[in-house]
């Protein structure tokens, strides 16, 4: 086996390992994003608090003062 063939095999293996690592990281990242995308963020106009709802509601009462606020738009 010549030196050029050996290095081409090593480089190919390194590229394959890098691609597998990239796929694993992106899969974990997409799971985290899926969790965040199912939440709704609210800002209370009465007591200035920020809170999150995991149910995806469009309006929710503030846990501190009870004032009903609408979902924040980003």
MARKEKE-173264 format. One record per residue (C-alpha): residue in one letter; y, z, x; residue number from 1. Coordinates in nm, 2 decimals, decimal comma. Example, Ala and Ser with C-alpha at 12.3 -4.5 7.8 and 13.67 -1.06 7.14 Angstrom:
// MARKEKE-173264
A_-0,45_0,78_1,23_1
S_-0,11_0,71_1,37_2
//
This chain:
// MARKEKE-173264
X_0,00_0,00_0,00_1
X_0,33_-0,10_0,15_2
X_0,64_0,12_0,16_3
X_0,83_-0,09_-0,10_4
X_0,55_-0,06_-0,35_5
X_0,53_0,32_-0,30_6
X_0,90_0,36_-0,35_7
X_0,90_0,14_-0,66_8
X_0,62_0,35_-0,81_9
X_0,81_0,67_-0,73_10
X_1,13_0,54_-0,88_11
X_0,95_0,42_-1,19_12
X_0,79_0,77_-1,24_13
X_1,13_0,94_-1,19_14
X_1,28_0,71_-1,46_15
X_1,00_0,78_-1,70_16
X_1,03_1,16_-1,65_17
X_1,41_1,14_-1,69_18
X_1,37_0,94_-2,02_19
X_1,12_1,20_-2,16_20
X_1,36_1,48_-2,07_21
X_1,65_1,30_-2,23_22
X_1,44_1,25_-2,55_23
X_1,36_1,62_-2,57_24
X_1,72_1,72_-2,52_25
X_1,84_1,48_-2,79_26
X_1,58_1,59_-3,03_27
X_1,68_1,96_-2,99_28
X_2,05_1,86_-3,03_29
X_1,98_1,67_-3,35_30
X_1,81_1,98_-3,50_31
X_2,11_2,19_-3,42_32
X_2,34_1,94_-3,58_33
X_2,13_1,92_-3,89_34
X_2,17_2,30_-3,93_35
X_2,55_2,28_-3,89_36
X_2,59_1,98_-4,12_37
X_2,44_2,18_-4,41_38
X_2,71_2,45_-4,39_39
X_3,05_2,46_-4,55_40
X_3,36_2,62_-4,39_41
X_3,62_2,80_-4,60_42
X_3,96_2,94_-4,53_43
X_4,10_3,21_-4,76_44
X_4,46_3,14_-4,86_45
X_4,51_3,50_-4,97_46
X_4,38_3,71_-4,68_47
X_4,36_3,45_-4,40_48
X_3,99_3,49_-4,32_49
X_3,75_3,21_-4,23_50
X_3,39_3,22_-4,37_51
X_3,09_2,99_-4,39_52
X_2,85_2,92_-4,67_53
X_2,51_2,78_-4,60_54
X_2,45_2,65_-4,95_55
X_2,69_2,35_-4,92_56
X_2,91_2,46_-5,21_57
X_3,25_2,30_-5,27_58
X_3,42_2,62_-5,37_59
X_3,33_2,99_-5,29_60
X_3,48_3,33_-5,34_61
X_3,61_3,51_-5,03_62
X_3,38_3,80_-4,93_63
X_3,68_4,02_-4,84_64
X_3,92_3,97_-5,13_65
X_3,73_3,77_-5,39_66
X_3,98_3,48_-5,41_67
X_3,81_3,15_-5,48_68
X_3,88_2,89_-5,21_69
X_3,78_2,52_-5,17_70
X_3,59_2,38_-4,88_71
X_3,79_2,28_-4,57_72
X_3,81_1,91_-4,48_73
X_3,79_1,81_-4,12_74
//
